[in-house]
Amino acid sequence: MGFPDGFSILRARFIVLMNYVVIEWHLRIKEVIDETVLDSRARFMSRTQQCFAIKPGTDGLLDVARQIFCATSEGTCLSLQ
């Protein structure tokens, strides 16, 4: 019967394609994520670290958000001193 053989070939092609897609995703994630950022259990620190885990230059809006966050944090610290 021809159907099972054709199905096997189609399934094999699908598996190869999915492996390629997963590899591409993995490579893209490695390009974007900064692995030097540490994980934290404190909620605020965890959210802050997530913001900085994406490498600069990946997303312009995120870069602007980081600058605003840093300026706001620095201003808050200075006003508390």
N, C-alpha and C positions, 0 to 999 in steps of 0.2 A: 504494500500500500504506500502510495506516494506522500500522503499527508503527514505521517509522523516524521519522515525524513526532511520534508520541507520545513516542518515545525521545528525540528532540531537545529537546522541551519539558521532559521530566524532567531531562535532563542540564543544560539551561540553569538550571533551578530549583536543582539541586544546586550548580552553580557559584556562583550568587548567594548561596545559603545559606552555603557555605564561605567566601566572601569576607567575609560578615557575621561569621562565627565568628572568622576570623583577625583582623579589625579589633577585635572585642571582646577577644580575647586580648591584642592589642597594647596596647590602652588600659589593660587591667588590669595588665599588666606595667609600663607607665609609671607607674601609680599606686603600685606596690609597690616597685620598684627605685630605690634612691638612686644616681643617675648620678654623684655627686660622689666616690664611693668609687673609689680607684685600684686598678689591677691590679698584682700583684707576682709575680715569678718565684720568689721564695723560698717554699718549701712552707708553712711556718708562717704567714708573712704573708699568703699567698694564702688560706689557710683562715680566718684572722682577718678579712680583708677580706670574704669571702663571708658571714660571720656578720653583718657590719655593712651589707651591701649592701641588705638588706631594710629598708624604712623602719620606724621605731618605731611601735608601735600596730597593726601588721598582724597579728602573732601574739603573743599574751600569753606563751606558753611561750618563744618566742625572745627576748622582752624580758627575761624572768627569766634566761635563759641568758647574755645579754649582761651583765647586772648581776653575776652570779656570776663570769663570765670576767674582767670589769674588776676586781672586788674581789680575786680570786685573783692576777691579774697584778700589781696594785698591791702586795699583800702580799708576793709573791715579790720584787719589786724592792726593797721596803723591807728585807726580811731579807738581801738581798745587799749592802746598803750598809754 
